[in-house]
């Protein structure tokens, strides 16, 4: 049996550690995957783009008709307490730690029935852990990815805990010795198993449109901001498989990857097979935003 580390967590109003946190077997998150979540990177003790993460959590709750269990101030307090508790567990000050804050809300506990039961109390769970960025060799050389048909449901814009489709998609790349699975639906780019995907062609950064087939990652807005500040053309539009395969550069973005270059796709080199100038420009811009955010304590 896998033993859980004694990391601090929050469950339904109480602070405890992971091995002691228990939920009912009748929780709809366990029975149906009926819940939503957010994963927030924390740099130097400051949650990065916390307001945007909370806005997306609110959208996911609204879409799934789960009651909002906390006010913005209460979410802020939970986040600060967990960040401080995790830092204390490592013997470091919060401002000296980078962390990964996870927040999950399920519909709550009820007898098993597909119909959404009214009036039940949501289950709220949160924890913080070490942030594990890509290793230096991936930054230097980029990563290999594979493509696959996007076989998931058509409400990918909800950050749902029902992640079996994403699990299957990520396993495809793992079995192939690759880092991510770039998914295409009816020949058009959607996203990767746990990342957004960006196509660079002739100096323009392109991404799929914000619709129900793509989870609008927090980095969608951030990359657009970085491009604007660097006068890099940025477009959201449908992108074909042919355009993906013919890209000058392909990039991944996510909370943990930040921005990462894809240098091999389905065994073929992307561009010249090395991280390109657009990757470097976006990565450098990302680091500047991180540094500014931590310095200004925007949370």
Secondary structure as GFF3:
##gff-version 3
##sequence-region A 1 299
A	DSSP	beta_strand	8	11	.	.	.	ID=ss1
A	DSSP	beta_strand	14	17	.	.	.	ID=ss2
A	DSSP	three_ten_helix	18	20	.	.	.	ID=ss3
A	DSSP	alpha_helix	28	32	.	.	.	ID=ss4
A	DSSP	beta_strand	35	43	.	.	.	ID=ss5
A	DSSP	beta_strand	46	47	.	.	.	ID=ss6
A	DSSP	alpha_helix	50	64	.	.	.	ID=ss7
A	DSSP	alpha_helix	72	90	.	.	.	ID=ss8
A	DSSP	three_ten_helix	94	96	.	.	.	ID=ss9
A	DSSP	beta_strand	99	106	.	.	.	ID=ss10
A	DSSP	beta_strand	123	130	.	.	.	ID=ss11
A	DSSP	alpha_helix	136	141	.	.	.	ID=ss12
A	DSSP	beta_strand	143	149	.	.	.	ID=ss13
A	DSSP	alpha_helix	164	175	.	.	.	ID=ss14
A	DSSP	beta_strand	180	185	.	.	.	ID=ss15
A	DSSP	beta_strand	188	192	.	.	.	ID=ss16
A	DSSP	beta_strand	196	201	.	.	.	ID=ss17
A	DSSP	beta_strand	204	207	.	.	.	ID=ss18
A	DSSP	alpha_helix	218	229	.	.	.	ID=ss19
A	DSSP	beta_strand	234	236	.	.	.	ID=ss20
A	DSSP	alpha_helix	241	245	.	.	.	ID=ss21
A	DSSP	beta_strand	249	254	.	.	.	ID=ss22
A	DSSP	beta_strand	258	265	.	.	.	ID=ss23
A	DSSP	beta_strand	268	269	.	.	.	ID=ss24
A	DSSP	alpha_helix	277	296	.	.	.	ID=ss25
###
